[in-house]
Amino acid sequence: MISRLYSAALRGVEAQEVEVEVNARGADKPMVMIVGLPDAAVRESSQRVTSAIGASALFLADGVKTVNLAPADLKKEGPSFDLPIALAMVAACRSEPFEFGDCCVVGELGLDGAVRPVKGVLSIALEAKRRGRKRLLVPERNAPEAAVIEGIDVHPIRCLRDAWDFLEGELTIPAYQLDRRAFFESHRSYEVDFDEVKGQYVVKRALEVAAAGNHNLLMVGPPGTGKSMLAKRIATIMPDMTEEEAIGTTQIHSIAGMLDPKRAFLTTRPYRSPHHTISDAGLLGGGSNPGPGEVSLAHHGVLFLDELPEFRRSTLEVLRQPLEDGEVTISRAAGTLTFPSSFMMVAAMNPCPCGFYGDAKRDCRCSVRQIENYRQRISGPLLDRIDLHVEVPLVDYKELSKTTASGESSATIRERVVAARKIQQERFAGTRSTTNSTMSPRQMREHCVIGAEANGFLEHAMEEMSFSARAHDRILKVARTLADLAGSPEIRSDDVLEAIQYRSLDRKLFS
C-alpha cells in the first residue's frame, strides 16, 4: 500500500514542500530504501525510524519499504524527514488506507521515538502556509518559533507515538498559542544604553547620523577609548524591527541553528562581532551545504569589525557585494544560493600597530613603514563604501570620574532617529530604497540638490582631498540624512560641511 505525507526541505533561507511517499510490499527480509536525492543524514534515517517505530509500539510489517522524497531533483538534507518518514511507513503497513489530511510534518527522531528539534522551522511554517496547509506538526521545542506565523495551527510533538495518536484522532494536542503583539513588546528591551558611555559626544553624534540613514561607519582611535562599547550600543538607537524584518532575521538564525526555546524569535536587532581570524566562508557563508555567514546573521542589524586592518585583505574585499547589494550570492557545484545581508557595518581600528600614533600623551613606537603597511591593509574601494569616518579620542579624567549619566539615553536618541527614518520612508514610498544610504543615482538627483554655496564647499573638498566619485555620492547621502535629522526639507551648507568632515579622515590617514 502507498501512503503520502507532506514535509519540507530547506534551500538557502527558503523552504520547499516535499511529498513523502512510502510503498510497502512483502518480501523475505525487511529493507528500507530511500530515494529522491537524499544526503547521508536522510539515508541514515532508516535506522533511526525503524528503531523509533519499534520503541513506540507501532506496527511495522516485514518486507520492503520504498521511501520517495519528491520532487526527486531537489537535494534533501538533514534529519528533519525522520518523523514524516516514520508516520508514512506506519500508515503504509495498515490494511486500510490512511489519510493524513492537509498537514505538514517535520522532526528528527531519537531511537526511543522522542522527537528532537530541527533547523529552519520558521521557513517551513511560511512554506506550509503558502501551500495552504492547515496544520503543522513540529518538535515541541520548535513550536514557539513556528507559531509566530499566523494562519496555520502549530501542534507541538514530543514523541512519535503522540504524533500517530494525534493524527488518528485518539489524542488531542492543542495548537500552540502565542500572543504575537505581547511577545514583541516584552522582548524589545536591550541590556545596554548610550547613557552608560561617558564623554565622546562627537562620536555619539556620528553614530546617531549613521543610525538615522543606515550608513556604514569607521571609528579610529587608540586602545581603551570605548570603540567596542559604543558599537555594542548602536542597535539601541536604531528603530524597532518591524514584524516583517524580525521574521526575515529569525529565518536566517533558524537555518543556522542558533535559536533556542528561550530565544525562539528575534525581536531586537542582531549584533554580530566576528573575530579578525574569520575565514571568507565564515564571513560570507558557504560550506559543502552552503549556510549563512556573519553578514547574513547581521541582517537588519549591526556587523561590527573590530581591529579592521587585522582582517585578511581578501576577506575584507569580499564585503563589497553585500555592502552594495544587500545580499550575498554563493555558488557551488550543487547550485547557487542567495542570502539576504542588509546590515549596518561598523568598524574600528587603531591609528597604527601600537595604537598611539598622534597621541599627545603617549609616544608611538611604530616606524613610518610599519604605519604605512598597517593602513594599506584597507583598500580605497572598501573605504569608499564606508560613509562616515570619525576619530575616537581618549576620555579625560573629569568625564570618567562623573558618577551620574553624562549623556542622552538611547531612548532619547532613538526618537530623533525614528523621526528621520519616517521622513525617509515617506520620501521613498513605492520604491526599493528604504533609507538614504540606499538611494539610487536617479533618486540622488531628485533628493540631494544643494545650493551654490554648498556646491562650492563640496567642489573645493573634492579637489583638495582627491575624493572619488563614490565618496562624492556618500557625502551627499550623509548630508541628506543630516538635513532629515534637523527636519529640513533642503540640504543646507552646514549639512554638507559636516558630511565632508566625516569623510576627511580617510584622506588624512590613508593618503
C-alpha positions as CSV (number, residue, x, y, z in Angstrom):
1,M,0.0,0.0,0.0
2,I,1.2,3.6,-0.7
3,S,0.8,6.4,1.8
4,R,1.6,10.1,1.3
5,L,2.6,12.9,3.7
6,Y,3.9,16.4,3.3
7,S,7.1,17.8,4.7
8,A,9.6,20.4,3.5
9,A,13.3,20.8,2.6
10,L,15.5,23.9,3.1
11,R,17.2,25.7,0.3
12,G,19.0,28.8,1.4
13,V,16.7,30.8,3.6
14,E,13.6,29.4,1.9
15,A,11.8,26.1,2.3
16,Q,10.3,24.0,-0.5
17,E,7.5,21.5,0.1
18,V,8.4,17.8,-0.2
19,E,6.0,14.9,-0.6
20,V,6.9,11.8,1.3
21,E,5.7,8.6,-0.4
22,V,6.1,5.2,1.1
23,N,5.3,1.9,-0.7
24,A,5.2,-1.2,1.5
25,R,5.3,-4.6,-0.2
26,G,6.0,-8.1,1.0
27,A,9.4,-9.7,0.9
28,D,11.6,-12.3,2.6
29,K,13.7,-9.8,4.5
30,P,12.9,-6.3,5.8
31,M,14.5,-3.4,4.0
32,V,14.1,0.4,3.8
33,M,15.1,2.1,0.6
34,I,15.1,5.9,0.4
35,V,15.2,7.7,-3.0
36,G,14.8,11.2,-4.1
37,L,18.3,12.7,-3.9
38,P,18.8,12.2,-0.1
39,D,22.1,13.1,1.7
40,A,23.8,10.9,4.2
41,A,21.7,12.1,7.1
42,V,18.5,11.3,5.3
43,R,19.7,7.9,4.2
44,E,20.7,7.0,7.8
45,S,17.2,7.9,8.9
46,S,16.0,4.3,8.0
47,Q,17.9,3.0,11.1
48,R,16.5,5.7,13.4
49,V,13.0,5.4,12.0
50,T,12.7,1.6,12.4
51,S,14.1,1.7,15.9
52,A,11.7,4.6,16.9
53,I,8.7,2.7,15.5
54,G,9.6,-0.4,17.5
55,A,10.1,1.6,20.7
56,S,6.8,3.4,20.2
57,A,4.9,0.1,20.0
58,L,3.6,0.9,16.4
59,F,3.1,-1.9,13.9
60,L,5.6,-2.2,11.0
61,A,5.1,-5.1,8.7
62,D,8.0,-7.1,7.3
63,G,9.1,-6.5,3.7
64,V,10.5,-3.7,1.6
65,K,9.5,-0.1,2.2
66,T,10.4,2.2,-0.6
67,V,10.5,5.9,0.5
68,N,10.4,8.5,-2.2
69,L,11.0,12.2,-1.5
70,A,9.5,14.3,-4.3
71,P,10.5,16.3,-6.2
72,A,13.3,13.9,-6.9
73,D,15.7,16.6,-8.3
74,L,15.7,18.6,-5.1
75,K,18.5,17.6,-2.7
76,K,17.2,16.6,0.7
77,E,19.4,17.3,3.7
78,G,19.3,16.8,7.4
79,P,17.3,14.7,9.8
80,S,14.0,16.7,9.7
81,F,12.4,14.0,7.5
82,D,12.6,11.3,10.2
83,L,9.2,11.9,11.7
84,P,7.2,12.2,8.4
85,I,9.0,9.1,7.0
86,A,8.1,7.1,10.2
87,L,4.5,8.2,10.1
88,A,4.2,7.4,6.4
89,M,5.8,3.9,6.9
90,V,3.3,3.1,9.7
91,A,0.4,4.2,7.5
92,A,1.7,2.1,4.5
93,C,1.7,-1.0,6.7
94,R,-2.0,-0.7,7.6
95,S,-4.6,-2.9,5.9
96,E,-6.8,0.1,5.2
97,P,-5.8,3.4,3.5
98,F,-4.9,6.2,6.0
99,E,-5.4,9.8,5.1
100,F,-3.1,12.3,6.8
101,G,-5.2,15.3,5.8
102,D,-3.9,18.7,4.9
103,C,-0.9,18.8,7.3
104,C,2.9,19.2,7.1
105,V,5.3,17.3,9.4
106,V,8.9,17.8,10.3
107,G,11.1,16.4,13.1
108,E,14.2,14.4,14.0
109,L,13.7,11.1,15.8
110,G,15.7,9.5,18.6
111,L,16.0,5.7,18.8
112,D,13.4,5.7,21.6
113,G,10.9,7.6,19.5
114,A,11.5,11.0,21.1
115,V,11.1,14.0,18.7
116,R,14.1,16.3,18.6
117,P,14.2,19.9,17.3
118,V,15.4,20.8,13.8
119,K,16.6,23.8,11.9
120,G,14.7,26.2,9.7
121,V,11.2,25.6,11.2
122,L,10.2,29.2,10.6
123,S,10.9,28.9,6.9
124,I,9.0,25.6,6.8
125,A,6.0,27.3,8.5
126,L,6.0,30.0,5.9
127,E,6.1,27.4,3.1
128,A,3.3,25.3,4.7
129,K,1.1,28.4,4.9
130,R,1.9,29.4,1.3
131,R,0.8,25.9,0.2
132,G,-2.5,26.2,2.1
133,R,-1.7,23.6,4.7
134,K,-3.9,23.9,7.8
135,R,-1.8,22.0,10.4
136,L,1.9,21.9,11.1
137,L,3.4,19.2,13.3
138,V,6.8,20.3,14.7
139,P,9.1,19.2,17.6
140,E,7.9,20.7,20.9
141,R,10.9,23.0,21.3
142,N,10.3,24.4,17.8
143,A,6.7,25.3,18.4
144,P,7.2,28.9,19.7
145,E,9.3,29.7,16.6
146,A,6.7,28.3,14.1
147,A,3.7,29.8,16.0
148,V,4.8,33.3,15.0
149,I,3.3,32.7,11.6
150,E,-0.4,33.4,11.6
151,G,-2.9,31.3,9.6
152,I,-1.7,27.8,10.4
153,D,-2.2,25.7,13.5
154,V,1.1,24.6,15.0
155,H,1.0,21.4,17.1
156,P,4.0,20.6,19.4
157,I,5.0,16.9,19.2
158,R,7.0,15.2,22.0
159,C,7.3,11.7,20.5
160,L,6.4,9.6,17.6
161,R,3.6,7.8,19.4
162,D,1.9,11.1,20.3
163,A,2.1,12.2,16.6
164,W,0.5,9.0,15.4
165,D,-2.3,9.0,18.0
166,F,-3.0,12.7,17.2
167,L,-3.3,12.0,13.5
168,E,-5.6,9.0,14.3
169,G,-7.8,11.2,16.5
170,E,-7.1,9.3,19.7
171,L,-5.1,12.1,21.3
172,T,-5.7,15.9,21.5
173,I,-2.7,18.2,21.1
174,P,-3.9,21.8,21.2
175,A,-2.4,24.2,18.8
176,Y,0.4,26.3,20.3
177,Q,-0.9,29.7,21.3
178,L,1.3,32.8,21.0
179,D,0.2,36.4,21.6
180,R,2.4,37.9,19.0
181,R,1.9,41.6,20.0
182,A,2.6,40.9,23.6
183,F,5.6,38.8,22.7
184,F,7.1,41.5,20.5
185,E,6.6,44.2,23.1
186,S,8.0,42.2,26.0
187,H,11.2,41.2,24.2
188,R,12.3,44.5,22.7
189,S,14.5,45.8,25.5
190,Y,18.3,46.0,25.4
191,E,20.7,45.3,28.3
192,V,22.9,48.3,27.4
193,D,22.3,52.0,27.0
194,F,24.0,55.0,25.5
195,D,23.9,57.0,28.8
196,E,26.5,54.5,30.1
197,V,29.1,55.9,27.7
198,K,31.0,58.8,29.3
199,G,32.1,61.7,27.1
200,Q,32.7,61.0,23.3
201,Y,30.0,63.5,22.3
202,V,31.3,63.9,18.8
203,V,31.4,60.2,18.2
204,K,27.9,59.8,19.6
205,R,26.7,62.4,17.1
206,A,28.3,60.4,14.3
207,L,26.6,57.2,15.5
208,E,23.3,59.0,15.5
209,V,23.8,60.1,11.9
210,A,24.8,56.6,10.9
211,A,21.7,55.1,12.6
212,A,19.4,57.7,11.1
213,G,20.4,56.9,7.5
214,N,21.7,53.4,7.9
215,H,25.2,54.5,7.0
216,N,28.4,52.4,7.4
217,L,30.9,53.9,9.9
218,L,34.6,53.6,10.8
219,M,35.9,54.6,14.2
220,V,39.7,55.3,14.6
221,G,41.3,55.7,17.9
222,P,43.8,54.3,20.4
223,P,43.0,51.3,22.6
224,G,40.7,51.9,25.6
225,T,38.7,54.8,24.1
226,G,35.4,52.9,24.1
227,K,35.1,51.9,20.4
228,S,33.7,48.5,21.2
229,M,31.5,49.9,23.9
230,L,30.0,52.4,21.5
231,A,29.5,49.8,18.8
232,K,27.5,47.5,21.1
233,R,25.0,50.3,21.8
234,I,24.3,51.3,18.2
235,A,21.4,48.8,17.9
236,T,19.7,50.5,20.9
237,I,19.2,53.8,18.9
238,M,18.0,52.1,15.7
239,P,14.3,51.9,15.1
240,D,12.5,48.8,16.4
241,M,12.3,46.0,14.0
242,T,9.0,45.5,12.2
243,E,7.4,42.1,12.2
244,E,8.5,41.5,8.6
245,E,12.1,42.4,9.5
246,A,12.0,40.2,12.6
247,I,10.7,37.2,10.6
248,G,13.4,37.7,7.9
249,T,16.2,37.9,10.5
250,T,14.8,34.9,12.5
251,Q,14.7,32.8,9.4
252,I,18.4,33.1,8.9
253,H,19.2,32.4,12.6
254,S,16.9,29.4,12.5
255,I,18.6,27.9,9.4
256,A,21.9,28.4,11.1
257,G,20.6,26.5,14.2
258,M,21.2,29.5,16.5
259,L,17.7,29.6,18.2
260,D,16.7,28.0,21.4
261,P,13.4,27.8,23.3
262,K,14.2,30.9,25.4
263,R,15.1,32.8,22.3
264,A,12.9,31.3,19.7
265,F,12.3,34.6,17.9
266,L,14.4,37.7,17.4
267,T,12.7,41.0,18.2
268,T,15.8,43.1,18.7
269,R,18.3,44.0,16.0
270,P,21.2,41.4,15.9
271,Y,24.7,42.5,16.8
272,R,27.5,40.3,15.3
273,S,31.2,40.8,16.1
274,P,33.3,38.2,14.3
275,H,37.0,37.8,15.2
276,H,39.5,39.0,12.7
277,T,40.7,35.4,12.1
278,I,37.4,34.5,10.5
279,S,37.5,32.8,7.1
280,D,35.8,34.1,3.9
281,A,33.2,31.3,4.2
282,G,32.6,32.2,7.9
283,L,32.0,35.8,7.0
284,L,30.0,35.5,3.7
285,G,28.6,32.0,4.2
286,G,29.4,28.7,2.4
287,G,30.5,25.2,3.1
288,S,29.6,21.9,1.3
289,N,26.0,22.6,2.2
290,P,26.0,26.4,1.9
291,G,24.8,28.1,5.0
292,P,24.6,31.8,6.1
293,G,27.7,33.7,7.3
294,E,28.1,36.6,9.7
295,V,27.0,39.2,7.1
296,S,23.6,37.4,6.8
297,L,23.3,36.7,10.6
298,A,23.6,40.5,11.0
299,H,20.7,41.1,8.5
300,H,18.7,44.1,9.7
301,G,21.2,44.7,12.4
302,V,24.9,45.7,13.1
303,L,28.1,43.9,11.9
304,F,31.0,45.1,14.0
305,L,34.5,44.5,12.7
306,D,37.0,45.3,15.4
307,E,40.7,45.7,14.6
308,L,39.7,46.2,10.9
309,P,43.3,46.1,9.5
310,E,43.9,42.7,11.2
311,F,41.3,41.0,8.9
312,R,42.8,39.3,5.9
313,R,42.6,41.7,2.9
314,S,40.9,39.1,0.8
315,T,38.3,38.6,3.5
316,L,37.6,42.4,3.6
317,E,37.3,42.6,-0.2
318,V,34.5,40.1,-0.3
319,L,32.4,42.5,1.7
320,R,31.9,44.7,-1.4
321,Q,29.0,42.8,-2.8
322,P,26.9,42.6,0.4
323,L,27.6,46.3,1.2
324,E,26.4,47.4,-2.3
325,D,23.6,44.9,-3.0
326,G,22.3,43.9,0.5
327,E,22.6,40.3,-0.4
328,V,25.4,37.7,-0.9
329,T,25.4,35.0,-3.6
330,I,27.2,31.7,-3.0
331,S,27.9,29.4,-6.0
332,R,28.7,25.8,-5.5
333,A,28.6,22.7,-7.7
334,A,25.2,21.8,-6.2
335,G,23.7,25.2,-7.2
336,T,23.6,28.9,-6.4
337,L,22.1,30.3,-3.3
338,T,21.4,33.9,-2.3
339,F,21.3,35.0,1.3
340,P,20.0,38.5,2.4
341,S,22.6,40.6,4.1
342,S,21.3,44.1,4.6
343,F,23.2,45.4,7.6
344,M,25.0,48.4,9.0
345,M,28.7,47.9,9.1
346,V,30.6,49.5,11.9
347,A,34.3,49.1,12.0
348,A,37.1,50.1,14.5
349,M,40.8,50.3,14.2
350,N,43.9,51.8,15.9
351,P,45.7,54.6,14.1
352,C,48.9,52.4,14.0
353,P,50.0,48.9,15.1
354,C,50.9,50.1,18.6
355,G,47.8,52.3,18.7
356,F,49.3,55.6,19.9
357,Y,50.2,57.4,16.6
358,G,49.1,61.1,17.1
359,D,48.5,60.7,20.8
360,A,49.6,63.8,22.7
361,K,50.5,61.9,25.9
362,R,52.0,58.6,24.7
363,D,54.7,58.0,22.2
364,C,54.2,55.9,19.1
365,R,56.7,53.1,18.8
366,C,56.0,52.3,15.2
367,S,58.2,53.1,12.2
368,V,56.9,55.0,9.2
369,R,57.0,51.8,7.1
370,Q,55.0,49.9,9.8
371,I,52.3,52.6,9.9
372,E,52.1,52.7,6.1
373,N,51.8,48.9,5.8
374,Y,49.2,48.8,8.6
375,R,47.0,51.4,6.9
376,Q,47.3,49.9,3.4
377,R,45.7,46.7,4.6
378,I,42.4,48.5,4.0
379,S,41.8,49.2,0.3
380,G,40.5,52.5,-1.1
381,P,37.4,50.9,-2.7
382,L,36.4,49.5,0.7
383,L,36.9,52.8,2.5
384,D,34.8,54.5,-0.2
385,R,31.9,52.2,0.9
386,I,32.1,53.4,4.5
387,D,30.1,56.6,4.7
388,L,31.4,58.1,8.0
389,H,34.9,58.1,9.4
390,V,35.3,59.5,13.0
391,E,38.2,59.9,15.4
392,V,37.7,58.5,18.9
393,P,39.9,60.3,21.4
394,L,40.8,59.4,24.9
395,V,38.3,60.4,27.6
396,D,39.7,62.9,30.2
397,Y,39.5,62.1,33.9
398,K,36.8,64.6,34.7
399,E,34.4,62.8,32.4
400,L,35.4,59.3,33.7
401,S,35.0,60.4,37.4
402,K,31.4,61.5,37.0
403,T,29.0,59.3,38.9
404,T,25.9,60.3,37.0
405,A,25.0,59.7,33.4
406,S,26.8,62.3,31.3
407,G,24.8,61.9,28.0
408,E,21.5,61.2,26.5
409,S,19.8,57.9,26.9
410,S,19.3,55.5,23.9
411,A,15.6,56.2,24.0
412,T,16.1,59.9,23.6
413,I,18.4,59.5,20.7
414,R,16.2,56.8,19.1
415,E,13.3,59.3,19.0
416,R,15.3,61.6,16.7
417,V,16.5,58.6,14.6
418,V,12.9,57.3,14.2
419,A,11.7,60.8,13.1
420,A,14.4,61.0,10.5
421,R,13.6,57.4,9.3
422,K,10.0,58.3,9.0
423,I,10.9,61.2,6.6
424,Q,12.9,58.7,4.5
425,Q,10.0,56.2,4.4
426,E,7.7,58.8,3.1
427,R,10.3,60.0,0.6
428,F,11.0,56.5,-0.8
429,A,7.5,55.1,-0.6
430,G,6.8,52.8,-3.5
431,T,10.5,52.3,-4.3
432,R,13.1,49.7,-3.4
433,S,15.0,52.2,-1.3
434,T,14.3,52.4,2.4
435,T,17.0,54.8,3.7
436,N,19.2,57.5,2.4
437,S,22.2,55.1,2.2
438,T,20.4,53.0,-0.4
439,M,19.4,55.9,-2.7
440,S,19.9,55.3,-6.5
441,P,21.6,57.8,-8.7
442,R,18.2,58.9,-10.0
443,Q,16.9,59.4,-6.5
444,M,20.0,61.4,-5.6
445,R,19.4,63.8,-8.5
446,E,16.0,64.4,-7.1
447,H,16.6,64.5,-3.3
448,C,20.2,65.6,-2.9
449,V,20.1,69.0,-4.6
450,I,22.4,71.5,-3.0
451,G,22.7,75.3,-3.3
452,A,25.6,77.3,-4.8
453,E,27.4,77.9,-1.6
454,A,27.2,74.2,-0.5
455,N,28.3,73.2,-4.0
456,G,31.3,75.4,-3.8
457,F,32.3,73.8,-0.5
458,L,32.0,70.3,-2.0
459,E,33.9,71.2,-5.1
460,H,36.8,72.6,-3.0
461,A,36.8,69.4,-0.9
462,M,36.8,67.2,-3.9
463,E,39.8,69.0,-5.4
464,E,41.8,69.3,-2.2
465,M,41.2,65.8,-0.8
466,S,41.0,63.9,-4.1
467,F,37.7,62.2,-3.2
468,S,36.4,59.5,-5.6
469,A,33.1,59.7,-7.3
470,R,31.7,57.2,-4.9
471,A,32.9,59.3,-1.9
472,H,31.1,62.3,-3.5
473,D,27.9,60.4,-3.5
474,R,28.4,59.3,0.1
475,I,28.9,62.9,1.2
476,L,25.6,63.9,-0.4
477,K,23.7,61.0,1.1
478,V,25.1,61.8,4.6
479,A,24.2,65.4,4.1
480,R,20.7,64.4,3.2
481,T,20.5,62.4,6.5
482,L,21.8,65.4,8.5
483,A,19.1,67.6,6.9
484,D,16.5,64.9,7.9
485,L,17.7,64.9,11.5
486,A,17.2,68.7,11.6
487,G,13.8,68.4,9.9
488,S,14.9,70.5,7.0
489,P,13.4,69.7,3.5
490,E,16.6,71.1,1.9
491,I,20.2,70.3,2.3
492,R,21.9,73.2,4.0
493,S,25.6,74.3,3.7
494,D,26.2,73.2,7.3
495,D,25.0,69.7,6.4
496,V,27.4,69.4,3.5
497,L,30.3,70.8,5.7
498,E,29.6,68.2,8.5
499,A,29.3,65.4,5.9
500,I,32.7,66.4,4.4
501,Q,34.2,66.4,7.9
502,Y,33.1,62.7,8.3
503,R,34.9,61.9,5.0
504,S,38.2,63.8,5.6
505,L,39.6,61.2,7.9
506,D,40.3,58.6,5.2
507,R,42.4,61.1,3.2
508,K,44.2,62.3,6.3
509,L,45.2,58.8,7.4
510,F,45.4,56.8,4.2
511,S,46.9,59.1,1.6
